[in-house]
Amino acid sequence: MRTKAELKEIIDQIASQESPVGIDPVYVHAVILDKLQTIERRLARLEDAVHPREES
């Protein structure tokens, strides 16, 4: 899992000073989004391996 510093770009996009929760929801959301991006990249590689795209 990447650190909070490594996820700063995502954190900056979703940060809110009005959050009343006791956890760090921005970091939690950044971790979730980071993992989804990782899954998306892996899926794209798998799809390319199964069905290579034609080069123009």
N, CA, C and O atoms as a Tinker XYZ file with bonds, in Angstrom:
   224  protein
     1  N      0.851000   -1.178000    0.000000    73     2
     2  CA     0.000000    0.000000    0.000000    64     1     3
     3  C      0.895000    1.238000    0.000000    63     2     4     5
     4  O      1.919000    1.286000    0.681000    81     3
     5  N      0.488000    2.220000   -0.768000    73     3     6
     6  CA     1.287000    3.446000   -0.853000    64     5     7
     7  C      1.023000    4.336000    0.362000    63     6     8     9
     8  O     -0.027000    4.246000    0.999000    81     7
     9  N      1.981000    5.185000    0.667000    73     7    10
    10  CA     1.877000    6.068000    1.823000    64     9    11
    11  C      0.985000    7.268000    1.510000    63    10    12    13
    12  O      0.619000    7.517000    0.362000    81    11
    13  N      0.653000    7.990000    2.557000    73    11    14
    14  CA    -0.166000    9.189000    2.402000    64    13    15
    15  C      0.538000   10.204000    1.494000    63    14    16    17
    16  O     -0.103000   10.862000    0.674000    81    15
    17  N      1.845000   10.323000    1.647000    73    15    18
    18  CA     2.610000   11.255000    0.811000    64    17    19
    19  C      2.552000   10.855000   -0.660000    63    18    20    21
    20  O      2.463000   11.711000   -1.540000    81    19
    21  N      2.602000    9.557000   -0.916000    73    19    22
    22  CA     2.545000    9.073000   -2.286000    64    21    23
    23  C      1.166000    9.284000   -2.906000    63    22    24    25
    24  O      1.040000    9.355000   -4.129000    81    23
    25  N      0.137000    9.385000   -2.073000    73    23    26
    26  CA    -1.229000    9.572000   -2.551000    64    25    27
    27  C     -1.676000   11.036000   -2.493000    63    26    28    29
    28  O     -2.859000   11.335000   -2.663000    81    27
    29  N     -0.736000   11.937000   -2.255000    73    27    30
    30  CA    -1.064000   13.357000   -2.069000    64    29    31
    31  C     -1.882000   13.937000   -3.221000    63    30    32    33
    32  O     -2.805000   14.718000   -2.988000    81    31
    33  N     -1.563000   13.575000   -4.435000    73    31    34
    34  CA    -2.301000   14.116000   -5.589000    64    33    35
    35  C     -3.782000   13.755000   -5.511000    63    34    36    37
    36  O     -4.646000   14.600000   -5.749000    81    35
    37  N     -4.068000   12.511000   -5.181000    73    35    38
    38  CA    -5.468000   12.089000   -5.045000    64    37    39
    39  C     -6.094000   12.756000   -3.830000    63    38    40    41
    40  O     -7.230000   13.227000   -3.897000    81    39
    41  N     -5.369000   12.799000   -2.725000    73    39    42
    42  CA    -5.873000   13.413000   -1.486000    64    41    43
    43  C     -6.256000   14.866000   -1.718000    63    42    44    45
    44  O     -7.303000   15.319000   -1.255000    81    43
    45  N     -5.411000   15.597000   -2.436000    73    43    46
    46  CA    -5.690000   17.015000   -2.708000    64    45    47
    47  C     -6.977000   17.201000   -3.512000    63    46    48    49
    48  O     -7.661000   18.214000   -3.374000    81    47
    49  N     -7.298000   16.223000   -4.348000    73    47    50
    50  CA    -8.499000   16.331000   -5.168000    64    49    51
    51  C     -9.777000   16.094000   -4.368000    63    50    52    53
    52  O    -10.833000   16.610000   -4.735000    81    51
    53  N     -9.703000   15.322000   -3.283000    73    51    54
    54  CA   -10.922000   14.963000   -2.556000    64    53    55
    55  C    -10.970000   15.510000   -1.129000    63    54    56    57
    56  O    -11.921000   15.230000   -0.399000    81    55
    57  N     -9.980000   16.270000   -0.726000    73    55    58
    58  CA    -9.911000   16.771000    0.649000    64    57    59
    59  C    -11.052000   17.746000    0.959000    63    58    60    61
    60  O    -11.487000   18.515000    0.101000    81    59
    61  N    -11.521000   17.691000    2.210000    73    59    62
    62  CA   -12.559000   18.598000    2.681000    64    61    63
    63  C    -12.326000   18.901000    4.154000    63    62    64    65
    64  O    -12.149000   17.981000    4.954000    81    63
    65  N    -12.325000   20.158000    4.517000    73    63    66
    66  CA   -12.124000   20.576000    5.907000    64    65    67
    67  C    -13.379000   20.368000    6.750000    63    66    68    69
    68  O    -13.311000   20.453000    7.976000    81    67
    69  N    -14.522000   20.097000    6.120000    73    67    70
    70  CA   -15.782000   19.965000    6.847000    64    69    71
    71  C    -16.088000   18.545000    7.327000    63    70    72    73
    72  O    -17.174000   18.301000    7.852000    81    71
    73  N    -15.167000   17.615000    7.161000    73    71    74
    74  CA   -15.431000   16.223000    7.531000    64    73    75
    75  C    -15.415000   16.046000    9.047000    63    74    76    77
    76  O    -14.393000   16.321000    9.677000    81    75
    77  N    -16.528000   15.591000    9.659000    73    75    78
    78  CA   -16.603000   15.437000   11.110000    64    77    79
    79  C    -16.150000   14.066000   11.627000    63    78    80    81
    80  O    -16.152000   13.835000   12.836000    81    79
    81  N    -15.766000   13.163000   10.730000    73    79    82
    82  CA   -15.435000   11.803000   11.156000    64    81    83
    83  C    -14.091000   11.730000   11.886000    63    82    84    85
    84  O    -13.202000   12.551000   11.666000    81    83
    85  N    -13.966000   10.731000   12.757000    73    83    86
    86  CA   -12.751000   10.580000   13.551000    64    85    87
    87  C    -11.611000    9.908000   12.809000    63    86    88    89
    88  O    -10.471000    9.952000   13.272000    81    87
    89  N    -11.888000    9.286000   11.667000    73    87    90
    90  CA   -10.818000    8.672000   10.888000    64    89    91
    91  C    -10.358000    9.653000    9.830000    63    90    92    93
    92  O    -10.899000   10.753000    9.710000    81    91
    93  N     -9.385000    9.262000    9.083000    73    91    94
    94  CA    -8.913000   10.121000    7.990000    64    93    95
    95  C     -9.576000    9.644000    6.696000    63    94    96    97
    96  O     -8.994000    8.859000    5.948000    81    95
    97  N    -10.784000   10.117000    6.441000    73    95    98
    98  CA   -11.524000    9.618000    5.274000    64    97    99
    99  C    -10.843000    9.940000    3.952000    63    98   100   101
   100  O    -10.980000    9.189000    2.986000    81    99
   101  N    -10.125000   11.027000    3.901000    73    99   102
   102  CA    -9.447000   11.382000    2.656000    64   101   103
   103  C     -8.400000   10.322000    2.328000    63   102   104   105
   104  O     -8.297000    9.870000    1.187000    81   103
   105  N     -7.626000    9.931000    3.338000    73   103   106
   106  CA    -6.608000    8.907000    3.117000    64   105   107
   107  C     -7.266000    7.576000    2.738000    63   106   108   109
   108  O     -6.807000    6.892000    1.823000    81   107
   109  N     -8.329000    7.217000    3.435000    73   107   110
   110  CA    -9.038000    5.968000    3.142000    64   109   111
   111  C     -9.541000    5.977000    1.701000    63   110   112   113
   112  O     -9.381000    4.988000    0.986000    81   111
   113  N    -10.135000    7.059000    1.278000    73   111   114
   114  CA   -10.631000    7.148000   -0.095000    64   113   115
   115  C     -9.472000    7.119000   -1.093000    63   114   116   117
   116  O     -9.580000    6.503000   -2.153000    81   115
   117  N     -8.381000    7.775000   -0.761000    73   115   118
   118  CA    -7.225000    7.769000   -1.648000    64   117   119
   119  C     -6.680000    6.354000   -1.804000    63   118   120   121
   120  O     -6.302000    5.957000   -2.906000    81   119
   121  N     -6.634000    5.590000   -0.715000    73   119   122
   122  CA    -6.175000    4.204000   -0.781000    64   121   123
   123  C     -7.097000    3.386000   -1.685000    63   122   124   125
   124  O     -6.630000    2.599000   -2.508000    81   123
   125  N     -8.403000    3.575000   -1.526000    73   123   126
   126  CA    -9.375000    2.849000   -2.355000    64   125   127
   127  C     -9.204000    3.212000   -3.828000    63   126   128   129
   128  O     -9.174000    2.330000   -4.687000    81   127
   129  N     -9.093000    4.509000   -4.121000    73   127   130
   130  CA    -8.928000    4.934000   -5.507000    64   129   131
   131  C     -7.614000    4.434000   -6.095000    63   130   132   133
   132  O     -7.559000    4.049000   -7.262000    81   131
   133  N     -6.562000    4.441000   -5.291000    73   131   134
   134  CA    -5.269000    3.936000   -5.745000    64   133   135
   135  C     -5.373000    2.458000   -6.102000    63   134   136   137
   136  O     -4.861000    2.029000   -7.136000    81   135
   137  N     -6.025000    1.688000   -5.260000    73   135   138
   138  CA    -6.188000    0.254000   -5.514000    64   137   139
   139  C     -7.028000    0.023000   -6.772000    63   138   140   141
   140  O     -6.719000   -0.861000   -7.571000    81   139
   141  N     -8.083000    0.810000   -6.946000    73   139   142
   142  CA    -8.903000    0.677000   -8.151000    64   141   143
   143  C     -8.099000    0.994000   -9.414000    63   142   144   145
   144  O     -8.264000    0.331000  -10.438000    81   143
   145  N     -7.238000    1.995000   -9.342000    73   143   146
   146  CA    -6.393000    2.332000  -10.487000    64   145   147
   147  C     -5.423000    1.186000  -10.787000    63   146   148   149
   148  O     -5.166000    0.879000  -11.951000    81   147
   149  N     -4.890000    0.562000   -9.750000    73   147   150
   150  CA    -3.994000   -0.583000   -9.924000    64   149   151
   151  C     -4.735000   -1.732000  -10.598000    63   150   152   153
   152  O     -4.219000   -2.356000  -11.526000    81   151
   153  N     -5.946000   -2.006000  -10.125000    73   151   154
   154  CA    -6.764000   -3.073000  -10.712000    64   153   155
   155  C     -7.073000   -2.763000  -12.170000    63   154   156   157
   156  O     -7.029000   -3.652000  -13.020000    81   155
   157  N     -7.385000   -1.512000  -12.456000    73   155   158
   158  CA    -7.703000   -1.118000  -13.821000    64   157   159
   159  C     -6.507000   -1.341000  -14.750000    63   158   160   161
   160  O     -6.676000   -1.831000  -15.867000    81   159
   161  N     -5.304000   -0.986000  -14.298000    73   159   162
   162  CA    -4.109000   -1.197000  -15.111000    64   161   163
   163  C     -3.854000   -2.692000  -15.340000    63   162   164   165
   164  O     -3.517000   -3.108000  -16.449000    81   163
   165  N     -4.016000   -3.483000  -14.294000    73   163   166
   166  CA    -3.822000   -4.933000  -14.422000    64   165   167
   167  C     -4.834000   -5.529000  -15.390000    63   166   168   169
   168  O     -4.483000   -6.369000  -16.219000    81   167
   169  N     -6.078000   -5.102000  -15.289000    73   167   170
   170  CA    -7.119000   -5.596000  -16.171000    64   169   171
   171  C     -6.809000   -5.249000  -17.628000    63   170   172   173
   172  O     -6.996000   -6.075000  -18.520000    81   171
   173  N     -6.343000   -4.045000  -17.860000    73   171   174
   174  CA    -5.999000   -3.630000  -19.221000    64   173   175
   175  C     -4.869000   -4.496000  -19.778000    63   174   176   177
   176  O     -4.901000   -4.881000  -20.947000    81   175
   177  N     -3.874000   -4.803000  -18.948000    73   175   178
   178  CA    -2.781000   -5.674000  -19.402000    64   177   179
   179  C     -3.293000   -7.075000  -19.725000    63   178   180   181
   180  O     -2.893000   -7.672000  -20.725000    81   179
   181  N     -4.174000   -7.595000  -18.882000    73   179   182
   182  CA    -4.746000   -8.919000  -19.132000    64   181   183
   183  C     -5.579000   -8.929000  -20.412000    63   182   184   185
   184  O     -5.494000   -9.861000  -21.212000    81   183
   185  N     -6.376000   -7.894000  -20.595000    73   183   186
   186  CA    -7.187000   -7.812000  -21.814000    64   185   187
   187  C     -6.305000   -7.727000  -23.049000    63   186   188   189
   188  O     -6.604000   -8.350000  -24.068000    81   187
   189  N     -5.216000   -6.960000  -22.970000    73   187   190
   190  CA    -4.294000   -6.858000  -24.098000    64   189   191
   191  C     -3.620000   -8.197000  -24.386000    63   190   192   193
   192  O     -3.354000   -8.526000  -25.543000    81   191
   193  N     -3.345000   -8.968000  -23.335000    73   191   194
   194  CA    -2.713000  -10.271000  -23.533000    64   193   195
   195  C     -3.678000  -11.240000  -24.215000    63   194   196   197
   196  O     -3.261000  -12.062000  -25.030000    81   195
   197  N     -4.955000  -11.144000  -23.886000    73   195   198
   198  CA    -5.950000  -12.044000  -24.461000    64   197   199
   199  C     -6.367000  -11.573000  -25.860000    63   198   200   201
   200  O     -6.507000  -12.375000  -26.784000    81   199
   201  N     -6.559000  -10.273000  -25.992000    73   199   202
   202  CA    -7.004000   -9.690000  -27.264000    64   201   203
   203  C     -6.104000   -8.503000  -27.606000    63   202   204   205
   204  O     -6.472000   -7.356000  -27.350000    81   203
   205  N     -4.928000   -8.766000  -28.181000    73   203   206
   206  CA    -4.021000   -7.654000  -28.518000    64   205   207
   207  C     -4.687000   -6.661000  -29.465000    63   206   208   209
   208  O     -5.417000   -7.040000  -30.380000    81   207
   209  N     -4.423000   -5.420000  -29.228000    73   207   210
   210  CA    -4.969000   -4.379000  -30.099000    64   209   211
   211  C     -4.135000   -4.308000  -31.360000    63   210   212   213
   212  O     -2.922000   -4.515000  -31.331000    81   211
   213  N     -4.805000   -4.009000  -32.483000    73   211   214
   214  CA    -4.088000   -3.873000  -33.744000    64   213   215
   215  C     -3.409000   -2.525000  -33.798000    63   214   216   217
   216  O     -4.003000   -1.505000  -33.449000    81   215
   217  N     -2.154000   -2.522000  -34.238000    73   215   218
   218  CA    -1.401000   -1.273000  -34.410000    64   217   219
   219  C     -1.763000   -0.641000  -35.744000    63   218   220   221
   220  O     -1.899000   -1.341000  -36.747000    81   219
   221  N     -1.922000    0.685000  -35.762000    73   219   222
   222  CA    -2.265000    1.377000  -37.017000    64   221   223
   223  C     -1.035000    1.850000  -37.714000    63   222   224
   224  O     -1.124000    2.452000  -38.784000    81   223
